[in-house]
């Protein structure tokens, strides 16, 4: 199938971050065949789509998410001990394959509507997550979490490794779904298990590793008390600080940590909104990027950041770095868009396939309307995207040459069913929370 998008404002998100004011994109099958400025060439038999000046850019990349946790969105917001009072008990009682599928489908619907085409997920029952993401048409790095706090799908590290093996076996040859192993964090696995994961990763070089790292003060204290080190040093000593390691958060990293991470060629998933909402601090994003560490923009789970909308992350990403620098200059809008596209893809090791619009890359792209009053006038398209554009401005979404959304209608998911299934699980949550409250 051949598709020719014409009369488009194009952001290729290549190295120089150019803007093509009026151009075309030619998609052949699942691949970008050509793009350029000016009138489109004649392509016999191609479907012609006149973008009417709308923006065409790469589908955005969310390099750290817990998709099924959409079911916990807004739950116990003002309760100090909500994690232990509600979250963990609800997870252990209810999070089985069917609810995980429901929450993942809700997340996929939200992200597609917001122009996210690639996501890195880490949670439980990840084979189910991979199946839902696949059916929704998304591209994903799907990570089986391994942890020591009695998670809902495994009671031992051995069981966690077995689930990871199942995930890898099912998706190893998939063209869009990439299986991953996801130790929860250094403190929730320990040095011995991190070393075991490092050995496992040596035997599975094509499988990425996902890890929460240097996220909290408690983690810093744990690393210092248990090992006399910082969290990054713990991971390094375990042999896990390496290329294809996706490090989420990295709030509490110093110059030596950053040097270690850069030398190891890790990627970082930055969660400005969820970290700010939790009062945990501001990650030194500019320092990490200056050291050569790729940093992508992620949402975290909806329990933490409430929305899986990358547009709502853009403002905090830019403003937090400006606050650190006490100036308007840090983190300009163009760099925010770079992080949301090609740099986020690099974090996941997918930059050779996606993240920019270039001939030979996969046709993962979105069309964004620029006609809202809040977007006008447009002096700098990157500023408009970062500070004025919303998910409702995303009109069309394509992954691997297939339309997942046209004219704001998601084609790969049944909207009413997705919402109905999620709300049904939420009713069970509400009843259990009432029981917990009644018990004191």
C-alpha positions in Angstrom: 0.0 0.0 0.0 1.3 3.4 -1.0 0.3 6.6 0.9 1.3 10.1 -0.1 0.8 12.9 2.4 0.9 16.3 0.7 0.7 20.0 1.7 2.1 19.3 5.2 4.3 21.2 7.6 6.9 18.6 8.4 9.2 18.1 11.4 11.6 15.3 10.4 13.3 15.5 13.8 16.6 14.7 12.3 19.9 16.0 13.7 19.5 19.6 12.7 15.8 19.7 13.6 14.7 21.4 10.4 11.2 22.6 9.6 9.7 21.9 6.1 7.0 24.5 5.7 5.2 22.8 2.8 6.2 19.3 1.9 5.2 15.7 1.4 5.8 12.3 2.9 5.6 9.1 0.8 4.9 5.9 2.7 5.3 2.5 1.0 4.1 -0.5 3.0 5.5 -0.1 6.5 8.4 2.2 5.5 9.0 5.9 4.7 10.0 5.9 1.0 10.7 9.6 0.6 9.9 13.1 1.9 10.8 16.6 0.9 9.8 20.2 0.4 7.5 21.5 -2.3 5.0 19.6 -4.5 4.8 15.9 -4.1 5.9 13.7 -7.0 3.3 11.7 -8.8 3.0 8.2 -7.3 0.8 5.9 -9.4 -1.9 4.2 -7.3 -1.0 6.0 -4.1 -3.7 7.2 -1.6 -3.3 11.0 -1.6 -3.9 12.8 1.7 -3.9 16.6 1.6 -2.8 17.7 5.1 -4.0 21.2 4.6 -0.9 22.7 6.3 -1.2 20.4 9.4 2.0 19.3 11.1 3.4 15.8 10.3 6.1 14.6 12.6 7.4 11.3 14.1 5.2 9.4 16.5 6.3 10.2 20.0 8.2 7.9 22.3 7.3 7.3 25.9 10.4 5.4 27.4 8.9 4.7 30.8 5.4 3.7 31.7 3.3 1.3 33.8 0.4 0.9 31.4 -2.0 -1.2 33.5 -1.7 1.3 36.3 -4.2 3.6 34.5 -6.6 1.7 36.8 -5.1 3.5 39.8 -5.3 7.0 38.3 -6.4 9.6 40.9 -6.9 6.9 43.6 -6.1 8.1 47.2 -4.5 11.3 45.9 -4.6 13.1 49.3 -3.8 10.1 51.5 -0.2 10.2 52.8 0.1 6.4 53.1 -1.8 5.5 50.0 0.9 3.1 48.7 0.6 0.8 51.7 -3.0 1.6 52.6 -4.5 1.1 49.2 -2.1 0.5 46.3 -0.2 -2.6 47.3 -3.3 -4.4 48.8 -5.3 -3.6 45.7 -2.5 -4.9 43.4 -2.1 -8.1 45.3 -5.8 -8.8 45.4 -7.0 -7.7 42.0 -4.2 -7.4 39.5 -4.5 -10.6 37.5 -4.3 -11.1 33.7 -7.8 -9.7 33.0 -7.5 -6.4 34.9 -4.0 -6.0 33.5 -5.4 -6.3 30.0 -8.1 -3.8 30.8 -5.7 -1.2 32.2 -3.3 -1.7 29.4 -6.0 -1.2 26.8 -7.0 2.0 28.5 -3.4 3.2 28.4 -3.0 2.3 24.7 -6.2 4.2 23.8 -5.0 7.3 25.7 -1.5 7.2 24.2 -2.7 6.7 20.6 -5.1 9.6 21.0 -2.1 11.7 22.3 0.3 10.8 19.4 2.5 8.3 21.3 3.4 5.4 19.0 6.2 3.7 21.0 6.2 2.9 24.8 8.5 1.2 27.2 6.4 -0.6 29.9 7.4 -2.4 33.0 4.7 -4.1 35.2 3.3 -7.5 35.9 1.8 -10.2 33.6 3.7 -8.5 30.8 2.9 -11.2 28.3 -0.7 -9.9 28.5 0.6 -6.3 28.2 2.5 -7.2 25.0 -0.5 -8.9 23.5 -2.7 -5.9 24.1 -0.1 -3.4 22.8 0.3 -5.6 19.8 -3.4 -5.7 19.1 -3.6 -2.0 19.5 -0.9 -1.6 16.8 1.6 0.1 19.0 5.4 -0.3 19.1 6.6 -1.3 22.6 9.5 -2.5 24.8 7.6 -4.7 27.2 9.4 -5.4 30.5 8.6 -8.1 33.0 9.1 -6.7 36.5 11.2 -8.7 39.0 10.9 -7.6 42.6 11.1 -8.8 46.2 7.9 -7.2 47.6 5.4 -9.9 46.9 4.2 -8.6 43.5 1.0 -10.1 42.1 2.5 -12.4 39.5 5.5 -14.0 41.2 6.5 -15.0 44.7 10.2 -15.6 44.1 12.9 -14.3 41.8 13.0 -17.7 40.1 9.3 -17.3 39.1 10.1 -13.8 37.9 12.8 -15.1 35.6 10.5 -17.8 34.4 7.9 -15.2 33.4 10.6 -13.3 31.6 11.5 -16.4 29.6 7.9 -16.8 28.6 7.7 -13.2 27.5 10.9 -13.5 25.4 9.8 -16.7 23.9 6.5 -15.2 22.7 7.8 -11.9 21.3 11.5 -12.5 20.4 10.7 -12.5 16.6 8.0 -9.8 16.7 8.6 -6.7 14.6 6.9 -4.2 16.9 6.9 -5.8 20.4 10.3 -6.1 22.1 10.5 -8.2 25.2 12.5 -6.8 28.1 13.6 -7.8 31.6 12.8 -5.2 34.3 14.4 -5.4 37.8 12.2 -3.0 39.7 15.1 -1.1 41.4 18.4 -1.8 43.2 16.8 -1.8 46.6 13.9 -4.1 45.6 16.1 -6.7 44.0 19.5 -6.5 45.8 23.1 -6.9 44.5 22.9 -10.7 44.1 19.8 -10.6 41.9 21.1 -7.6 39.9 24.2 -9.6 39.2 22.1 -12.6 38.2 20.1 -10.3 35.8 23.4 -9.1 34.4 24.5 -12.6 33.6 21.1 -13.3 32.1 21.4 -10.2 30.0 24.8 -11.4 28.8 23.1 -14.5 27.5 20.2 -12.4 25.9 22.1 -9.5 24.2 19.0 -8.4 22.2 16.8 -8.0 25.3 16.8 -4.5 26.9 16.9 -4.1 30.6 14.6 -1.5 32.4 15.3 -0.3 35.9 14.1 2.5 38.3 17.4 4.1 39.4 18.3 6.9 41.8 14.7 7.9 42.3 14.3 8.5 46.1 16.2 9.6 49.2 15.4 6.2 50.7 17.2 4.5 47.8 20.2 6.7 48.5 20.2 5.7 52.2 19.7 2.0 51.3 22.7 2.0 48.9 24.9 3.9 51.5 23.9 1.7 54.4 23.9 -1.7 52.7 26.9 -1.2 50.3 28.7 2.1 51.2 27.9 3.2 47.6 25.5 5.3 45.6 22.7 3.5 43.6 24.5 3.9 40.3 27.7 2.3 41.8 25.6 -0.6 43.1 24.3 -1.3 39.6 27.8 -0.9 38.1 29.3 -3.3 40.6 26.6 -5.8 39.8 27.6 -5.6 36.2 24.3 -4.2 35.0 25.4 -0.7 34.1 25.6 -1.1 30.3 24.3 -0.3 26.9 20.6 -1.2 26.5 19.9 -0.4 30.1 16.9 2.0 30.3 17.2 4.0 33.6 14.0 5.6 34.8 14.1 8.8 36.9 17.8 9.3 37.8 16.9 12.3 40.1 19.7 11.9 42.5 22.8 11.5 40.4 26.0 13.5 40.9 28.9 14.2 38.5 30.6 10.9 39.1 27.3 9.0 38.6 26.7 10.8 35.3 30.3 10.0 34.1 29.7 6.3 34.9 26.4 6.3 33.1 27.8 8.1 30.1 30.7 5.7 29.8 28.4 2.7 30.1 26.1 4.2 27.3 22.9 3.8 29.3 19.7 5.7 28.4 17.5 7.7 30.8 13.8 8.1 30.9 12.9 11.4 32.5 9.6 11.7 34.4 9.3 15.4 35.3 5.6 15.5 36.0 5.4 12.5 38.3 8.6 13.4 40.1 7.4 17.0 40.6 4.0 15.9 41.8 5.7 13.6 44.4 8.1 16.4 45.5 11.1 14.2 44.8 13.2 16.7 43.1 14.5 17.7 39.6 16.7 15.5 37.5 19.8 17.1 36.1 18.7 16.5 32.6 20.9 19.1 30.9 24.0 17.8 32.7 23.2 14.2 31.6 22.6 15.2 28.0 25.8 17.4 28.0 27.7 14.2 29.0 26.3 12.4 26.0 23.5 10.4 27.8 20.3 10.2 25.7 17.3 11.3 27.7 13.7 10.7 26.7 10.5 12.2 28.1 8.2 9.7 29.8 5.0 9.8 31.8 5.6 7.1 34.4 2.4 5.4 35.5 -1.0 7.1 35.8 -0.9 6.4 39.5 2.0 8.8 39.8 1.6 11.4 37.0 -2.2 10.9 36.3 -1.9 11.3 32.5 -0.1 9.3 29.8 -0.2 12.5 27.7 3.4 13.5 26.6 2.2 17.0 25.8 1.5 17.6 29.5 5.1 16.6 30.3 6.7 19.1 27.9 6.1 22.2 30.0 7.5 20.7 33.3 10.5 19.3 31.4 11.5 22.7 30.1 10.5 24.7 33.1 12.2 22.6 35.7 15.5 22.9 33.9 14.9 26.7 33.6 14.3 26.8 37.4 17.6 24.9 38.0 19.4 27.4 35.7 17.4 30.4 36.9 17.2 31.5 33.3 15.0 31.1 30.2 17.8 29.6 28.2 18.0 26.0 29.5 16.0 23.3 27.7 14.7 25.2 24.7 11.5 23.9 23.1 13.3 22.4 20.2 15.3 20.2 22.5 12.1 19.1 24.3 10.7 17.8 21.0 14.0 16.1 20.1 13.8 14.3 23.5 10.2 13.2 22.7 11.1 11.7 19.4 14.5 10.7 18.1 16.3 10.9 21.5 13.5 8.9 23.2 14.0 6.3 20.5 17.7 6.2 21.1 17.1 5.6 24.8 15.2 2.4 23.8 17.8 1.5 21.2 15.3 2.0 18.4 16.6 5.2 16.8 17.7 3.2 13.6 14.0 2.3 13.1 11.9 5.1 14.5 12.0 8.6 16.1 12.6 10.6 12.9 11.1 10.8 9.5 13.7 9.6 7.1 13.7 7.3 4.0 14.1 3.7 5.1 12.8 4.2 8.6 9.5 2.7 9.8 6.4 4.8 9.0 5.5 5.8 12.6 4.1 9.3 12.3 1.4 11.6 13.5 -0.6 14.5 12.1 -1.2 17.4 14.4 -3.7 20.2 13.7 -2.4 23.8 14.1 -5.7 25.6 14.0 -6.7 26.0 17.7 -6.8 29.6 18.9 -4.4 28.7 21.7 -1.8 27.8 19.1 -2.0 31.0 17.2 0.0 32.9 16.0 2.9 30.5 15.4 6.3 32.1 15.5 8.2 29.0 16.5 6.6 25.6 15.8 8.6 23.9 18.5 7.4 26.4 21.1 3.8 25.9 19.9 4.2 22.1 20.3 5.7 22.3 23.8 3.7 25.1 25.4 0.4 25.3 23.5 -0.5 22.0 21.9 -2.7 19.3 23.5 -3.6 15.7 22.7 -6.9 16.8 21.2 -4.9 18.5 18.4 -3.6 15.1 17.2 -5.7 14.1 14.3 -4.1 11.0 12.8 -1.7 8.3 14.0 0.2 5.7 12.0 2.5 2.9 13.1 4.4 0.8 10.5 2.3 2.2 7.7 -1.0 1.3 9.4 -3.4 3.9 10.6 -4.3 3.5 14.3 -6.3 6.7 14.3 -7.9 8.8 11.6 -9.8 12.0 12.2 -9.6 11.5 16.0 -11.2 8.0 15.8 -9.0 5.2 17.1 -9.4 2.3 14.7 -7.4 -0.4 16.5 -9.4 -0.4 19.8 -13.1 -0.5 20.6 -13.4 2.7 22.7 -16.7 1.8 24.5 -15.4 -1.6 25.5 -12.1 -0.3 26.7 -13.8 2.2 29.0 -16.4 -0.2 30.2 -13.8 -2.9 31.1 -11.6 -0.3 33.0 -14.6 1.1 34.9 -15.7 -2.4 35.9 -12.3 -3.0 37.6 -12.5 0.5 39.2 -15.8 -0.5 40.9 -14.0 -3.5 42.5 -11.3 -1.1 43.7 -13.8 1.3 45.2 -15.6 -1.5 47.1 -12.3 -2.8 48.5 -11.2 0.7 49.5 -14.5 1.2 51.4 -13.8 -2.1 53.2 -10.3 -1.0 54.1 -11.6 2.4 55.4 -14.3 0.7 57.4 -11.8 -1.6 59.1 -9.8 1.5 60.1 
